[in-house]
Amino acid sequence: MRVAVIGLGTMGMGAAMNLVKAGHEVHGAELREAVRAELVAAGGQAVGRACDLPDGMEAAIVFVVNAAQADAVLFGQEGCLPRMAPGGVVLCCTTVAPEAARTLATRIESAGLLMLDAPVSGGAVAARGGSMTVMASGSEAAFARAQPVLDAIAGKLWRLGDAVGIGSTVKMVNQLLAGVHIATAAEAMALGIRAGADPQTL
């Protein structure tokens, strides 16, 4: 499958590497030259801008920082949507608000393409190991088209329904729970230290 990975940060590079290992034709889009070189050395191809991707992308995975960047790499002057093959699928793995995911989906589907709202978790270790958790929602057609990609990058796939926005909602809940657990652990540590426990063993 001809796959574009837009944004080769921690998660994007892990996804790209595992797609290469799975035998896909992988094209990365990343501003940093050294990072592009790493993907090329692993057997992929890379360009500096999304608009420089070759034509005929069957899937595009978006791993940028926020909704504004996702919009730019898809629809902006340097966007990749014109490079997509008819019926191709866009996996938005960027953490965005549910409303932003729905807006992206409307525009992507208007262009004759499919979209999965597919934020991820697991960090660098899971990304490199091909075992990310993917919280995805979208149509059956989008899931079917994206399945070869998901098989390569995901250790656990949560299919959350056919409505774009649910994936992003669940990711927000996940982030909230992670933050609460970090704060609770910090309070518990502080309580133990105040009570006389050795902070090195606590």
C-alpha positions as MATLAB code, in Angstrom:
seq = 'MRVAVIGLGTMGMGAAMNLVKAGHEVHGAELREAVRAELVAAGGQAVGRACDLPDGMEAAIVFVVNAAQADAVLFGQEGCLPRMAPGGVVLCCTTVAPEAARTLATRIESAGLLMLDAPVSGGAVAARGGSMTVMASGSEAAFARAQPVLDAIAGKLWRLGDAVGIGSTVKMVNQLLAGVHIATAAEAMALGIRAGADPQTL';
ca = [
       0.000    0.000    0.000;
       1.304    3.488   -0.812;
       1.185    5.364    2.498;
       2.128    8.913    3.472;
       3.129    9.688    7.052;
       2.952   13.421    7.666;
       5.007   14.445   10.676;
       7.911   12.199   11.642;
       8.064   12.966   15.342;
       8.134   10.301   18.029;
       4.850    8.681   17.055;
       4.978    9.373   13.332;
       8.466    7.953   12.883;
       7.510    4.831   14.796;
       4.484    4.360   12.559;
       6.537    4.957    9.420;
       9.211    2.463   10.443;
       6.658   -0.245   11.151;
       4.891    0.381    7.864;
       8.215   -0.081    6.077;
       8.787   -3.337    7.975;
       5.325   -4.519    6.925;
       6.235   -4.044    3.268;
       4.325   -0.857    2.467;
       5.636    1.885    0.196;
       6.137    4.617    2.784;
       6.600    8.308    2.055;
       7.292   10.620    4.991;
       6.759   14.380    5.023;
       8.943   16.155    7.579;
      10.749   19.497    7.750;
      13.851   18.173    9.541;
      16.424   16.818    7.114;
      18.124   14.501    9.623;
      14.804   12.848   10.434;
      14.008   12.375    6.756;
      17.407   10.734    6.327;
      16.598    8.255    9.097;
      13.462    7.091    7.314;
      15.256    6.837    3.958;
      17.993    4.749    5.582;
      15.298    2.380    6.859;
      13.853    1.864    3.386;
      11.265    4.607    3.129;
      11.149    7.791    1.098;
      10.819   11.331    2.409;
      10.081   14.896    1.355;
      10.160   18.187    3.197;
       6.559   19.263    2.552;
       3.270   17.382    2.291;
       2.596   18.916   -1.116;
       5.791   17.302   -2.415;
       4.492   13.779   -1.849;
       4.004   11.787   -5.064;
       0.562   11.255   -6.512;
      -1.461    8.159   -5.737;
      -1.296    8.035   -1.942;
      -3.749    5.349   -0.839;
      -3.522    6.339    2.817;
      -2.213    9.381    4.668;
      -1.513    9.361    8.392;
      -1.418   12.776   10.025;
       0.871   13.041   13.064;
       1.220   16.797   13.544;
       0.873   18.912   16.681;
      -2.647   20.348   16.553;
      -5.776   20.928   14.488;
      -4.381   24.012   12.741;
      -1.373   22.043   11.510;
      -3.601   19.141   10.446;
      -5.700   21.542    8.399;
      -2.568   23.063    6.841;
      -0.918   19.781    5.799;
      -4.165   18.557    4.259;
      -5.821   21.639    2.752;
      -3.288   24.481    2.836;
      -1.092   25.737    0.014;
       1.396   23.006    0.917;
      -1.274   20.384    1.649;
      -1.304   16.808    0.406;
      -4.969   16.181   -0.367;
      -4.433   16.578   -4.140;
      -1.862   13.772   -3.909;
      -4.417   11.234   -2.660;
      -5.717    8.418   -4.840;
      -9.489    8.335   -5.374;
     -11.131    6.562   -2.443;
      -8.021    6.914   -0.291;
      -8.206    7.215    3.483;
      -6.851    9.859    5.832;
      -6.101    8.744    9.389;
      -6.062   11.771   11.666;
      -3.871   10.566   14.533;
      -3.329   14.090   15.840;
      -5.050   14.905   19.132;
      -7.754   17.425   18.214;
     -11.100   18.517   19.618;
     -14.055   16.422   18.442;
     -15.495   19.413   16.569;
     -12.218   19.845   14.697;
     -12.230   16.166   13.726;
     -15.765   16.495   12.368;
     -14.823   19.586   10.363;
     -11.838   17.795    8.843;
     -14.008   14.794    7.972;
     -16.590   16.934    6.181;
     -13.921   18.519    3.994;
     -12.076   15.236    3.372;
     -15.250   13.396    2.433;
     -16.286   16.256    0.140;
     -13.082   15.551   -1.770;
     -14.170   11.953   -2.345;
     -11.930   10.479    0.344;
     -12.447    8.602    3.597;
     -11.398    9.597    7.103;
     -10.717    7.820   10.359;
     -10.688    9.890   13.538;
      -7.817    7.885   15.032;
      -5.824    9.464   17.880;
      -3.190    7.258   19.478;
      -1.461    6.618   22.790;
       1.438    4.542   24.036;
       4.453    6.806   23.716;
       7.767    6.226   21.993;
       8.167    2.591   23.019;
       4.788    1.549   21.628;
       5.290    3.623   18.480;
       8.614    1.981   17.679;
       7.267   -1.445   18.614;
       4.197   -1.209   16.388;
       1.953   -1.544   19.428;
       0.260    1.819   19.768;
      -3.278    1.988   21.071;
      -5.559    3.523   18.435;
      -8.894    5.017   19.473;
     -10.737    5.181   16.158;
     -14.135    6.065   14.806;
     -15.351    6.316   11.237;
     -17.295    4.500    8.569;
     -16.950    0.801    7.847;
     -15.447    1.741    4.497;
     -12.791    3.886    6.200;
     -11.894    1.099    8.620;
     -11.652   -1.411    5.781;
      -9.446    0.856    3.676;
      -7.192    1.655    6.647;
      -6.892   -1.920    7.960;
      -3.458   -2.677    6.418;
      -2.094    0.477    8.039;
      -3.684   -0.293   11.392;
      -2.296   -3.828   11.295;
       1.223   -2.408   11.003;
       1.076    0.294   13.688;
      -1.451   -0.770   16.320;
      -1.189   -3.276   19.143;
      -4.703   -2.454   20.279;
      -7.469   -0.960   18.142;
     -10.600    0.387   19.761;
     -13.407    0.625   17.190;
     -15.611    3.305   18.713;
     -18.393    3.627   16.194;
     -19.060    5.158   12.818;
     -19.285    8.817   13.862;
     -16.141   10.890   13.458;
     -15.461   12.758   16.691;
     -15.931    9.817   19.045;
     -12.281    8.821   18.691;
     -11.186   12.321   19.652;
     -13.644   12.369   22.551;
     -12.234    9.138   23.948;
      -8.689   10.493   23.552;
      -9.690   13.549   25.605;
     -11.039   11.257   28.328;
      -7.801    9.253   28.189;
      -5.736   12.429   28.588;
      -7.906   13.559   31.495;
      -7.445   10.244   33.283;
      -3.683   10.316   32.687;
      -3.468   13.824   34.134;
      -5.560   12.903   37.165;
      -3.379    9.872   37.891;
      -0.194   11.938   37.644;
      -1.601   14.563   39.999;
      -2.823   11.904   42.445;
       0.563   10.169   42.434;
       2.310   13.477   43.150;
      -0.040   14.201   46.070;
       0.490   10.702   47.447;
       4.268   11.137   47.263;
       4.053   14.485   49.034;
       1.870   12.997   51.770;
       4.299   10.129   52.333;
       7.306   12.448   52.538;
       5.528   14.770   54.987;
       4.706   11.733   57.108;
       8.389   10.818   57.305;
       8.872    8.277   54.520;
      12.189    8.290   52.707;
      11.531    9.873   49.281;
      14.163    7.631   47.672;
      12.331    4.443   48.688;
       8.770    5.805   48.553;
];
